[in-house]
Amino acid sequence: MNGFAWASAGSLVVLFALSGCAHEKKTAQMERVDDSSMTRLKEEEMQPVDDARIEEGRARDALARAKANESEARTRVEVAKAEKDVAVAQLNRAKAEHELLLKQKAPPDQQARAAQARKDVEDRVRAADLKIEYLNKMVEVSAKEVALAEAHAQVSTAMVERAKVRVLQASDPNQLQGVDPAKLEAQVAQLQAQESSARKEAADKRVAAVDSYNRWQELDTRLRNAAVPVNTRPPPPVASQPANTQPINRAQPAQEPASATVRPATAQPAPNAP
């Protein structure tokens, strides 16, 4: 056999070895007990297994809810982006009106109102940015909670198998042939450690989301309060006004209230600190 043949043969051996390792890794799944081995057990003996299966079902339901929450969180981000687009359009209009009054050398009071209107819309755009930042944080939180729910579902599945093993160990050990209880216990411990790590990551993301929420709400609340003046009395008529004409309320800027321009963001529930 020449050198090329030896090299080819060696390559085949390596490929088969790698294929075998990959196959072993793929098939190295959780230790499982065949349900048929438990047909002879009495109802009271099966109670621990039934309880574990109920918990597994709850974990699967929680996983489905976590995925739905993540999808909803992403939708909220898109809605908030659309709201910001409206605010940006209003800002561009306010800028144009203000610059036009400056160019026309309009009376100072008109320029002041236009400048204030521009500043108010700028603040609303900034509030929209803070809201989007917060909602993006909540998307990250939701993603981590999905990972946590998946980890818990895996733990609950492993707990079902452990319950089966313990029941058979007490009633019919011969049915455990082919199942390694020690290996199963090690797998359960590993999955529980992964769940603990996922829980910590989700908690850390939620703390960051709380800080972002507080920044958004601080500005949003200030804008809401500024948009609705309380007990503002109109000034008396000036000399050029007929006495029986409703005076102009100059206490408010000549602009649409914040509630009519950008719909106030629906207050998102503050994420609970871990």
C-alpha positions as CSV (number, residue, x, y, z in Angstrom):
1,M,0.0,0.0,0.0
2,N,1.5,3.3,-1.0
3,G,1.6,6.5,1.1
4,F,-1.5,7.9,-0.5
5,A,-3.5,4.8,0.4
6,W,-2.2,4.9,3.9
7,A,-3.2,8.5,4.2
8,S,-6.6,7.8,2.8
9,A,-7.1,4.9,5.2
10,G,-6.0,7.0,8.1
11,S,-8.4,9.8,7.1
12,L,-11.3,7.3,7.0
13,V,-10.4,6.0,10.5
14,V,-10.4,9.6,11.8
15,L,-13.7,10.3,10.2
16,F,-15.3,7.2,11.5
17,A,-14.0,8.0,15.0
18,L,-15.3,11.5,14.9
19,S,-18.6,10.2,13.6
20,G,-18.8,7.8,16.4
21,C,-18.1,10.5,19.0
22,A,-20.7,12.7,17.5
23,H,-23.2,9.9,17.6
24,E,-22.4,9.1,21.2
25,K,-22.8,12.7,22.1
26,K,-26.1,13.0,20.3
27,T,-27.5,9.8,21.9
28,A,-26.2,10.6,25.4
29,Q,-29.6,11.7,26.5
30,M,-31.2,11.7,29.8
31,E,-31.6,8.3,31.6
32,R,-35.2,7.3,31.1
33,V,-37.3,4.5,32.6
34,D,-39.7,2.7,30.2
35,D,-43.3,3.2,31.3
36,S,-44.0,-0.4,30.5
37,S,-41.9,-1.4,33.4
38,M,-44.3,0.3,35.8
39,T,-47.5,-1.4,34.8
40,R,-47.5,-3.7,37.8
41,L,-47.3,-0.9,40.3
42,K,-50.3,0.0,42.5
43,E,-52.0,3.4,42.3
44,E,-50.6,4.5,45.6
45,E,-47.1,3.5,44.5
46,M,-47.4,5.6,41.4
47,Q,-48.4,8.7,43.3
48,P,-44.9,10.3,43.4
49,V,-44.7,9.8,39.6
50,D,-48.1,11.3,39.1
51,D,-47.2,14.3,41.2
52,A,-44.0,14.8,39.2
53,R,-45.9,14.6,35.9
54,I,-48.3,17.3,37.1
55,E,-45.4,19.6,37.9
56,E,-43.9,18.8,34.5
57,G,-47.2,19.9,32.9
58,R,-47.2,23.1,34.8
59,A,-43.6,23.8,33.7
60,R,-44.6,23.3,30.1
61,D,-47.5,25.7,30.5
62,A,-45.2,28.3,32.1
63,L,-42.8,27.9,29.1
64,A,-45.7,28.6,26.7
65,R,-46.6,31.7,28.7
66,A,-43.0,32.9,28.7
67,K,-42.8,32.6,24.9
68,A,-46.1,34.5,24.5
69,N,-44.8,37.2,26.8
70,E,-41.7,37.5,24.7
71,S,-43.7,37.9,21.5
72,E,-45.9,40.6,23.2
73,A,-42.8,42.4,24.4
74,R,-41.4,42.6,20.9
75,T,-44.8,43.9,19.6
76,R,-44.7,46.7,22.2
77,V,-41.3,47.8,20.9
78,E,-42.7,48.1,17.4
79,V,-45.7,50.2,18.6
80,A,-43.4,52.5,20.6
81,K,-41.3,53.0,17.5
82,A,-44.4,54.0,15.6
83,E,-45.3,56.5,18.3
84,K,-41.8,58.0,18.2
85,D,-42.2,58.5,14.4
86,V,-45.3,60.6,15.0
87,A,-43.4,62.6,17.7
88,V,-40.5,63.2,15.3
89,A,-42.9,64.4,12.6
90,Q,-44.4,66.8,15.1
91,L,-41.0,68.0,16.1
92,N,-40.0,68.7,12.5
93,R,-43.2,70.8,12.2
94,A,-42.5,72.7,15.4
95,K,-39.0,73.4,14.3
96,A,-40.2,74.8,10.9
97,E,-42.8,77.0,12.6
98,H,-40.3,78.4,15.1
99,E,-37.7,79.1,12.4
100,L,-40.3,80.7,10.2
101,L,-41.3,83.1,13.0
102,L,-37.7,83.9,13.7
103,K,-37.1,84.7,10.0
104,Q,-40.2,86.8,9.8
105,K,-39.2,88.7,13.0
106,A,-42.5,87.9,14.6
107,P,-43.5,89.5,17.9
108,P,-41.5,88.2,20.8
109,D,-44.5,86.5,22.5
110,Q,-45.2,84.5,19.4
111,Q,-41.5,83.5,19.1
112,A,-41.5,82.5,22.8
113,R,-44.6,80.3,22.4
114,A,-43.1,78.6,19.3
115,A,-39.9,78.0,21.1
116,Q,-41.7,76.5,24.1
117,A,-43.8,74.3,21.7
118,R,-40.6,73.1,20.1
119,K,-39.0,72.3,23.5
120,D,-42.1,70.4,24.6
121,V,-42.1,68.2,21.5
122,E,-38.3,67.6,21.9
123,D,-39.0,66.4,25.4
124,R,-41.7,64.1,24.1
125,V,-39.3,62.6,21.5
126,R,-36.8,62.1,24.3
127,A,-39.5,60.4,26.4
128,A,-40.3,58.1,23.4
129,D,-36.6,57.2,23.2
130,L,-36.6,56.3,26.9
131,K,-39.7,54.2,26.5
132,I,-38.2,52.3,23.6
133,E,-35.0,51.7,25.6
134,Y,-37.1,50.4,28.5
135,L,-39.2,48.1,26.2
136,N,-36.0,46.7,24.6
137,K,-34.8,45.9,28.1
138,M,-38.1,44.1,28.7
139,V,-37.5,42.1,25.5
140,E,-34.2,41.0,27.0
141,V,-35.9,40.1,30.3
142,S,-38.5,38.1,28.4
143,A,-35.9,36.2,26.5
144,K,-34.1,35.3,29.7
145,E,-37.4,34.2,31.3
146,V,-38.0,31.9,28.3
147,A,-34.5,30.4,28.9
148,L,-35.4,30.0,32.6
149,A,-38.7,28.4,31.8
150,E,-37.0,26.0,29.4
151,A,-34.4,25.1,32.0
152,H,-37.2,24.5,34.6
153,A,-39.1,22.3,32.1
154,Q,-36.0,20.2,31.6
155,V,-35.6,19.9,35.4
156,S,-39.2,18.8,35.8
157,T,-38.8,16.2,33.1
158,A,-35.8,14.8,34.9
159,M,-37.7,14.8,38.1
160,V,-40.3,12.6,36.6
161,E,-37.6,10.0,35.6
162,R,-36.1,10.2,39.1
163,A,-39.5,9.6,40.6
164,K,-39.8,6.5,38.4
165,V,-36.4,5.2,39.5
166,R,-37.1,5.7,43.2
167,V,-40.5,4.0,42.9
168,L,-39.0,1.0,41.1
169,Q,-36.0,0.8,43.5
170,A,-38.5,0.4,46.4
171,S,-40.9,-2.0,44.6
172,D,-39.3,-3.8,41.7
173,P,-35.6,-3.1,41.2
174,N,-35.3,-5.7,38.5
175,Q,-37.2,-3.4,36.2
176,L,-34.3,-0.9,36.3
177,Q,-32.1,-2.9,34.0
178,G,-30.4,-0.6,31.6
179,V,-31.0,2.5,33.7
180,D,-28.1,4.0,35.7
181,P,-29.7,5.8,38.8
182,A,-26.4,7.5,39.7
183,K,-26.1,8.9,36.2
184,L,-29.6,10.2,36.4
185,E,-28.9,11.9,39.7
186,A,-25.9,13.6,38.1
187,Q,-28.0,14.8,35.2
188,V,-30.7,16.2,37.6
189,A,-28.0,18.1,39.5
190,Q,-26.6,19.5,36.3
191,L,-30.0,20.7,35.1
192,Q,-30.8,22.3,38.4
193,A,-27.5,24.2,38.3
194,Q,-28.4,25.4,34.8
195,E,-31.8,26.5,36.0
196,S,-30.2,28.4,38.9
197,S,-27.9,30.2,36.5
198,A,-30.7,31.1,34.2
199,R,-32.7,32.5,37.1
200,K,-29.8,34.7,38.1
201,E,-29.4,36.0,34.6
202,A,-33.1,36.8,34.3
203,A,-33.0,38.7,37.7
204,D,-30.0,40.8,36.6
205,K,-31.8,41.8,33.4
206,R,-34.9,42.7,35.4
207,V,-32.8,45.0,37.6
208,A,-31.5,46.8,34.6
209,A,-35.1,47.1,33.2
210,V,-36.2,48.7,36.5
211,D,-33.6,51.5,36.2
212,S,-34.7,52.1,32.6
213,Y,-38.3,52.2,33.6
214,N,-37.7,54.7,36.3
215,R,-35.9,57.1,33.9
216,W,-38.7,56.9,31.4
217,Q,-41.5,57.4,34.0
218,E,-39.8,60.4,35.6
219,L,-39.8,62.3,32.3
220,D,-43.2,61.0,31.1
221,T,-44.8,62.0,34.4
222,R,-43.3,65.5,34.2
223,L,-44.7,65.9,30.6
224,R,-48.1,64.7,31.6
225,N,-48.3,67.2,34.5
226,A,-47.1,70.0,32.3
227,A,-49.7,69.3,29.6
228,V,-52.7,69.8,32.0
229,P,-52.4,73.1,33.9
230,V,-54.4,73.3,37.1
231,N,-56.5,76.4,38.1
232,T,-55.1,78.6,35.4
233,R,-57.2,81.8,35.2
234,P,-57.3,83.8,31.9
235,P,-56.0,87.3,32.0
236,P,-58.4,90.3,31.7
237,P,-59.2,91.7,28.3
238,V,-56.7,94.1,26.9
239,A,-57.7,97.5,25.5
240,S,-57.9,96.3,21.9
241,Q,-60.4,93.5,22.8
242,P,-64.2,94.0,23.1
243,A,-65.2,93.6,26.7
244,N,-67.7,90.9,25.9
245,T,-65.2,88.7,24.1
246,Q,-63.7,85.6,25.7
247,P,-60.1,86.5,26.4
248,I,-57.3,84.5,25.0
249,N,-55.6,82.3,27.6
250,R,-52.0,83.3,27.2
251,A,-51.0,81.1,30.1
252,Q,-50.8,78.1,27.8
253,P,-48.5,77.7,24.7
254,A,-50.2,77.9,21.4
255,Q,-50.0,74.2,20.6
256,E,-51.8,71.0,20.9
257,P,-51.7,69.5,24.3
258,A,-49.5,66.5,24.7
259,S,-52.5,64.2,25.1
260,A,-53.7,65.2,21.6
261,T,-50.4,65.0,19.8
262,V,-48.6,62.0,21.0
263,R,-50.8,59.6,22.8
264,P,-49.5,59.2,26.3
265,A,-47.7,55.9,26.6
266,T,-49.7,53.4,28.4
267,A,-47.9,52.9,31.7
268,Q,-46.1,49.7,31.4
269,P,-46.0,47.6,34.6
270,A,-42.8,48.2,36.4
271,P,-40.7,45.1,36.4
272,N,-40.4,43.6,39.8
273,A,-37.0,43.7,41.3
274,P,-35.7,40.3,42.1
